[in-house]
């Protein structure tokens, strides 16, 4: 099940006896455990009806014993085992036996901070017998929605553009997003968070994104490369800039072709475009063919980064090509 499906299931009071969290985003697994504790445990019952174990320091017998303990103050007992794959092969077999026939008065939550691939019989059995919760990387829209809920829990209202900047600046790492929201909670006494607040607290220079976009749009190679260097030195992921610049580039292309200023980049693109004094004038500096050639440069940059070519070098060449019109062999 997806993480959203888990949330709906818990809201409906449907709690499987065994849940297995796995994937590349550890924050989602930790959040899932927090939601389970709220859904299962009666307030004040943690000492009686909840236990957290490490697969590297416990045994299958201890896990089964904890899961089999009758709950005292809650309707069900919650047993959480982090890194359960750290059990020895013999212990894994015993754990799998329980997962296939669990106690209905208990909820056993198994957490792996990596993705199980089903490469052996143990993983195959776990994936087939437990209710699996996918904790993989989220898309931009899902990240924005989840981050908004995280902010709401802290009493914060974050402007869409500000949230887009926060997501981009943290590379969508939910643990970092949560940490920065904690700082913003202390900084923004009113609870309202703007792009300026993100710049001050997180250290981001969203204005520099606009300056970079303006230099690219207005064909100023030296200035664009200087802005790019400033952003990279400030901690921006160069690969992330490819996505941000692509949103700006396509928006300019749409303006040039009469299609309006909408682009795939959402709030972040609007922040970047705000650095351009006259968007329509800047959009008209290139022909539609030049915009199409620029799209080829974005594609090549993305491929080169995936091939392992240093992202900073690749993005530098991309910015130079977009501003100077030197297409590096593009047809």
N, C-alpha and C positions, 0 to 999 in steps of 0.2 A: 504494500500500500504506500501511497505517497504520504508526505508529512501532513498535507492538508486533509487527506482521508483519515489519518490518525486523529487529528483534531475533531473532525466531525463525529468519529466513532466515540471518542471520550465524551463529547457533548451529549451524545445520545445514550450514554451510560453503558455502551458496549465495550467491555474490556476483555480482550483475549487472555487466556491463562499464561501464554508464553509470547513475548514480543522480542524480536531480534532487530536491533538498530545497527545499520552498517552503511558506510559511504564515506565520501571524501570531506564532508562538512561536519566536523565534530561538534560544532555549536548546536546543530539541529538535534543530535543525539542527547546532549545535555538538556536542551530545552524540552525534549520529549519526556525525559525523566522528571523534570519539574512539573510538567502537565500531568503526568501519571500520579505524582504525589498529591497534587491538588484533587484529582478525580477520585482517588482511592482512600486516602487517609483522612480520618476524622481529626480535626484540629487538636493538637496536643498528644496525638497517639504515636508520634514518630519513634519514641523510645521503646514502644511495645510491638508495633506492627510494621516496622521498616528496618531493613538492614542493607548496607552497601558493602560488596566484597570485590576483591581483585582476583581474576583468574590466575594470576602469577603467584598468589600467596595463599590460595585456598584449595579445597578438594571438591570433587563432585558430591561426595557424601555430605560435606558441610553445606553445600548449596541446597541439596535435596532436603536436608534436615531443617534448614531455615525456611524453605518454601512450605514444608509440611507442618510448621508450627501453627497452631490454631490462633487466628487473630483475636485480640482482646477487646479493643475499642472500635475497630473498623470492621466493615463487612468482609474485607479481604486483606491479606497480608501482601506487602510488596517487597520483593527481594531483587536487588539490582546487582549484576555481576559485570564489571568492566573488564575488557580484554579477556573474555572467557576463552579465547583461542590459545591462551597461555597455559592451559591445562595440559598435562601429559597425555599421550595417546590413549592409555588405559582409562584415564579419568574422563577423557572426551567421550568415550564409549558409554560410560555410566551416565554422563550428563545427557547424552542423546536419548538414552532409555527413558529418562524422566520427561524430556521434552515431548516424546511421543505419547506419554500418558501422564499428563500433569494433574496436580490437585486443583479442583475447581474453586477452592476457598483461597487460592493464592494467585498472585500475578508475578511471574518471573520475567524480568527485563534483562536481556543479554545485550551488551554493548560492545561493538567492535569499531575502532576508529579508522578502519580501512574497509575496503569492499571485499566481501566474500565472493569468490569466483566459482565455487563448486568444484575446485580442482581435486578434491579427495572425497571419500565417502562420508566423512564427518561433516564437511561443509554442505555436501549435497543433502544429507539427512536433516541438518539444521534448517536449510533454506526451504525444504519441502514440508517440515513439520511445524515450524514456528510461524507466527504472523510477522512477516518481514516488513520493516519500515525503512524505506529508502531515504538516506540522508546524503544525497549527492548535491553537487553544485546547482544553484538555482539560476534561472534566467533573470534578466533585468527587471521585468515586471513583478515577478515573484519576490525578488530581493527588495524592491521598493515597498511592496505590500507588507512583507514580514518586518522590515525595518520600521515602517510606520506603526505597526502593532507594538514593537519593542519600545518605540518612543512614547507611545500612548501609556504603556505601563509605568513609565517614569514621569508621567504628567507633562510630556512635551508635545507641542504641535510644531512639526517641521515643515517649512515651505517645500513644495515639490522640487524647485530648482536647488534648494539647499540640500535636500535629501539625495538628489542625483549627484551633487558634488561630493557628499559624504560617501556614497556608495563607490564612486569612481576613485576617490582618494584612498579608500581602504581596500581597493581591488575586490570589493564584494565579500571580504572576509568577515563573517558575522561576529566572530569574537572581537575583532577590532571595532566593528560598528557598535557593538554593545559597550565596549570600553569608552569609545568617544562619546556616546550618548550619556554615559555616566558623568563625564566631564562637563558636557553641556547642561546636564541637570543642575549642577552646582553653579554654573556660570550664568545661565539664563533664568533669572528670578521670576520673570513673567511667564515662563513656560513656552514662549514663542521663539522659534529658532529660524534665523535668516542665513543667507549665504555669508554675510559679514561675520556672523557668529561662528560659522564653520571655519572661516579663514582665521579668526582669532584663536579659537580653541584647538582645532585640529592641526593648524599650521599650514593649511592649504592656501594657495594664492589663486583663487578662482579668476581674479582679474588677469592673471598671467595667461590663463587659458584663452581669454578673450583677446589679449594682445597677440598671442600666437596665431589665433584664427584670423585676426585682422591682417597680420603680416603676410600670411599665406594668401588670403583673398586679394590683397592689394599688391601682390607680387614683389615683396621686399625680402629677397633671400637672406641677406646678412642679418637683418632684424629677426626674421623667423628663426634662424638657427640659434641666435643668441637667446631668444625666448625659450626655445626648446631646451637648450643647455641649462637655463635657469630652472625650468620645471623638473628636469631629470635630477639635477643637483639637489632640488628640494624634496626628492623622494618619490616623484611620480613614476609609475611603471611605464616605460617607453612603449611597451606593447599595448597598454591601455589607451595611449594617445592615438594609436591607429584608429581605434573604434570612435574616439571622440572627434578626430579630424574628419573621418568618413561621414559622420552625421552632418558636420558643417559643410563639407564639400558637396554632398548631395542636395542640401538645402539651397546652396548657391546655384547649383545646376537647375533646380526646379524653378527658381526665380528667373534665371536666364531664359528658360524655355517657356515661361509663362504658366508654370504649374503651381505657383505659390511658394511659400517658405517652409512648408512642413518637411520634416526629415525623420529618419529612423532613430535619431539620438535623443529625442524627448527633451526633458528639462535641461540636460547637460548641453545639448546643442544650442538651446536658447541662451544659456549663459555665455557660450563661446561666441555666438553671433552678436551678442550685445557689445562686443569690443569693436565692431565694424561701424565706422561713422555713417557711411551711406551704403547700405547693403545692396540696393539695386545697382548703384554705380559700380560697386566692386564685382557684382555678379556678371556685369556686362564686359568686364575686362578680358574674358576668355570666350572662345567659340564653343559651340556644343561639342565639336570634335575634340577640342582640348580637354573638356570635362570628361569625355569618354576615355581619353588617354589617361587622365588622372585616375579613373576607376581602375584601369589596368595596373597602375602603380600601387594602388592600395591592395589589389589582389596579390601582386608579386611580393609586397612587403609581408602580408599575412603568411604566404607560403614560405618565405625565407625564415621568418621567426619560428614557424613550426618545424623547419628543417634544422634549427639550432643555431642559425646565424645570429650573432649578438644583436639584441633588439635595439639598443641605442644607436648602433651603426646603421641598421636597417631603416629606422625611423628618420635618422638624419638624412639619408639618401632620398627617402620619400619626400621630406619637407623641401629639400633642395630641388627635386624634380617638379614638385607642384608649384614652387614659386618662380623658378627660372625658366620652366618650359623645356628643360633638357630631359627627354623621356627615357634615357638609358636603353634605347633599342626598342621601345614599345612601338607597335605597328601603327 
